[in-house]
Amino acid sequence: MLIATNERGHVVKRATKPAIGTMLANLRRGNAHMVVERVDGERSGDWYIQVLLRENNTYQLEYRDGVAEQHFQTMTVSQEKVLTALLGWAAGKQGWQDGFMWNNIGEQFSSSNDAAPESTDGTERAARPGVT
């Protein structure tokens, strides 16, 4: 199941393409962050993609594949590319990461803060209800 959450705490369970697109389009000051999480009882770890609209109108895009060592980040000015990445990740499409230069930032996260990792800009990823 996909769960999308924005900075204001709005949660969409079973997030669809239109819901993810609307949430991205509504990013602005005071609501500049969103997370799409894959919740699967058979998979351990944290599986998510998140977006931060920075003050300079660039998008900081990050994803995590289960463990801290698999946490990657990139930047872009293109909302269209961010939407394509979000939807590709959500659908589990091969190659959704293509078109970006990803940096592995996993070393910035220790096992002590795996439950609620911070982005490199110091913002904590949005937590869904029941997850700290």
C-alpha positions as a Markdown table, in Angstrom:
| # | Residue | x | y | z |
|---|---|---|---|---|
| 1 | Met | 0.0 | 0.0 | 0.0 |
| 2 | Leu | 1.2 | 3.5 | -0.7 |
| 3 | Ile | 0.7 | 6.3 | 1.8 |
| 4 | Ala | 1.3 | 9.9 | 0.9 |
| 5 | Thr | 1.8 | 12.5 | 3.6 |
| 6 | Asn | 2.5 | 16.2 | 3.2 |
| 7 | Glu | 4.2 | 18.7 | 5.6 |
| 8 | Arg | 0.8 | 19.8 | 7.0 |
| 9 | Gly | 0.0 | 16.2 | 8.0 |
| 10 | His | -2.5 | 15.5 | 5.3 |
| 11 | Val | -2.4 | 11.7 | 4.7 |
| 12 | Val | -3.7 | 9.8 | 1.7 |
| 13 | Lys | -3.8 | 6.1 | 2.1 |
| 14 | Arg | -3.7 | 4.0 | -1.1 |
| 15 | Ala | -2.3 | 7.1 | -2.9 |
| 16 | Thr | -3.2 | 7.2 | -6.6 |
| 17 | Lys | -1.4 | 9.0 | -9.4 |
| 18 | Pro | -3.9 | 12.0 | -9.3 |
| 19 | Ala | -3.4 | 12.3 | -5.5 |
| 20 | Ile | 0.4 | 12.2 | -5.7 |
| 21 | Gly | 0.3 | 14.7 | -8.6 |
| 22 | Thr | -2.0 | 17.1 | -6.7 |
| 23 | Met | 0.1 | 16.8 | -3.5 |
| 24 | Leu | 3.3 | 17.7 | -5.5 |
| 25 | Ala | 1.5 | 20.6 | -7.4 |
| 26 | Asn | 0.5 | 22.0 | -4.0 |
| 27 | Leu | 4.0 | 22.2 | -2.5 |
| 28 | Arg | 4.8 | 25.8 | -1.4 |
| 29 | Arg | 6.1 | 27.6 | 1.6 |
| 30 | Gly | 4.5 | 26.2 | 4.7 |
| 31 | Asn | 3.7 | 22.9 | 2.9 |
| 32 | Ala | 7.0 | 22.3 | 1.1 |
| 33 | His | 7.5 | 18.6 | 1.9 |
| 34 | Met | 5.9 | 15.4 | 0.9 |
| 35 | Val | 6.6 | 11.7 | 1.4 |
| 36 | Val | 5.2 | 8.6 | -0.4 |
| 37 | Glu | 5.8 | 5.4 | 1.6 |
| 38 | Arg | 5.5 | 1.8 | 0.5 |
| 39 | Val | 4.0 | -0.1 | 3.4 |
| 40 | Asp | 4.3 | -3.9 | 3.0 |
| 41 | Gly | 4.1 | -6.3 | 5.9 |
| 42 | Glu | 6.4 | -8.7 | 4.0 |
| 43 | Arg | 9.2 | -6.1 | 3.6 |
| 44 | Ser | 11.3 | -4.9 | 6.5 |
| 45 | Gly | 12.8 | -1.4 | 6.7 |
| 46 | Asp | 11.7 | 2.0 | 5.3 |
| 47 | Trp | 10.7 | 2.3 | 1.7 |
| 48 | Tyr | 9.9 | 5.8 | 0.6 |
| 49 | Ile | 10.5 | 8.7 | -1.8 |
| 50 | Gln | 10.3 | 12.2 | -0.5 |
| 51 | Val | 10.4 | 15.7 | -2.0 |
| 52 | Leu | 11.3 | 19.1 | -0.5 |
| 53 | Leu | 10.6 | 22.3 | -2.4 |
| 54 | Arg | 13.5 | 24.4 | -1.4 |
| 55 | Glu | 13.5 | 28.2 | -0.9 |
| 56 | Asn | 15.2 | 28.7 | -4.3 |
| 57 | Asn | 12.4 | 26.8 | -6.0 |
| 58 | Thr | 14.5 | 23.7 | -6.6 |
| 59 | Tyr | 13.3 | 20.2 | -5.7 |
| 60 | Gln | 15.3 | 18.0 | -3.4 |
| 61 | Leu | 14.3 | 14.4 | -4.2 |
| 62 | Glu | 15.3 | 11.5 | -2.0 |
| 63 | Tyr | 14.5 | 7.8 | -1.8 |
| 64 | Arg | 15.3 | 5.0 | 0.6 |
| 65 | Asp | 15.3 | 1.3 | -0.2 |
| 66 | Gly | 14.8 | -0.3 | 3.1 |
| 67 | Val | 18.0 | 0.6 | 5.0 |
| 68 | Ala | 20.0 | 3.7 | 5.7 |
| 69 | Glu | 22.8 | 2.6 | 3.4 |
| 70 | Gln | 20.4 | 2.7 | 0.5 |
| 71 | His | 19.3 | 6.4 | 0.9 |
| 72 | Phe | 19.9 | 8.6 | -2.2 |
| 73 | Gln | 19.4 | 12.2 | -3.0 |
| 74 | Thr | 19.3 | 14.5 | -6.1 |
| 75 | Met | 18.2 | 18.0 | -7.0 |
| 76 | Thr | 16.2 | 19.4 | -10.0 |
| 77 | Val | 14.3 | 22.4 | -11.0 |
| 78 | Ser | 11.8 | 20.4 | -13.0 |
| 79 | Gln | 8.5 | 19.6 | -11.3 |
| 80 | Glu | 7.7 | 17.4 | -14.3 |
| 81 | Lys | 10.8 | 15.2 | -13.7 |
| 82 | Val | 9.9 | 15.0 | -10.0 |
| 83 | Leu | 6.4 | 13.8 | -10.8 |
| 84 | Thr | 7.7 | 11.2 | -13.3 |
| 85 | Ala | 10.1 | 9.9 | -10.6 |
| 86 | Leu | 7.4 | 9.8 | -7.9 |
| 87 | Leu | 4.9 | 8.0 | -10.2 |
| 88 | Gly | 7.6 | 5.6 | -11.5 |
| 89 | Trp | 8.7 | 4.8 | -8.0 |
| 90 | Ala | 5.1 | 4.3 | -6.8 |
| 91 | Ala | 4.4 | 1.9 | -9.7 |
| 92 | Gly | 7.7 | 0.0 | -9.2 |
| 93 | Lys | 8.8 | 0.8 | -12.8 |
| 94 | Gln | 12.3 | -0.1 | -13.9 |
| 95 | Gly | 14.5 | 2.9 | -14.6 |
| 96 | Trp | 12.4 | 5.5 | -12.8 |
| 97 | Gln | 15.7 | 6.9 | -11.4 |
| 98 | Asp | 17.1 | 7.6 | -14.9 |
| 99 | Gly | 17.6 | 11.2 | -15.8 |
| 100 | Phe | 19.1 | 12.2 | -12.4 |
| 101 | Met | 22.5 | 12.1 | -10.8 |
| 102 | Trp | 21.9 | 10.4 | -7.5 |
| 103 | Asn | 24.2 | 10.8 | -4.5 |
| 104 | Asn | 24.2 | 8.1 | -1.8 |
| 105 | Ile | 23.7 | 9.9 | 1.5 |
| 106 | Gly | 23.2 | 6.8 | 3.6 |
| 107 | Glu | 26.4 | 7.4 | 5.6 |
| 108 | Gln | 24.6 | 10.5 | 7.1 |
| 109 | Phe | 22.1 | 8.3 | 8.9 |
| 110 | Ser | 23.0 | 6.1 | 11.8 |
| 111 | Ser | 21.0 | 3.2 | 13.1 |
| 112 | Ser | 20.0 | 5.3 | 16.1 |
| 113 | Asn | 17.8 | 7.6 | 13.9 |
| 114 | Asp | 16.7 | 5.1 | 11.3 |
| 115 | Ala | 13.1 | 5.4 | 12.4 |
| 116 | Ala | 12.8 | 9.1 | 11.5 |
| 117 | Pro | 15.8 | 10.1 | 9.3 |
| 118 | Glu | 16.5 | 13.6 | 8.5 |
| 119 | Ser | 17.2 | 15.0 | 5.1 |
| 120 | Thr | 20.5 | 16.7 | 4.6 |
| 121 | Asp | 18.8 | 20.0 | 5.0 |
| 122 | Gly | 17.8 | 19.1 | 8.6 |
| 123 | Thr | 14.1 | 18.4 | 7.9 |
| 124 | Glu | 12.7 | 15.2 | 9.3 |
| 125 | Arg | 10.8 | 13.1 | 6.9 |
| 126 | Ala | 7.1 | 13.1 | 7.5 |
| 127 | Ala | 6.0 | 10.2 | 9.7 |
| 128 | Arg | 2.8 | 8.4 | 9.1 |
| 129 | Pro | 0.5 | 7.6 | 12.0 |
| 130 | Gly | 2.0 | 4.8 | 14.1 |
| 131 | Val | 5.5 | 5.3 | 12.8 |
| 132 | Thr | 8.0 | 7.3 | 14.8 |
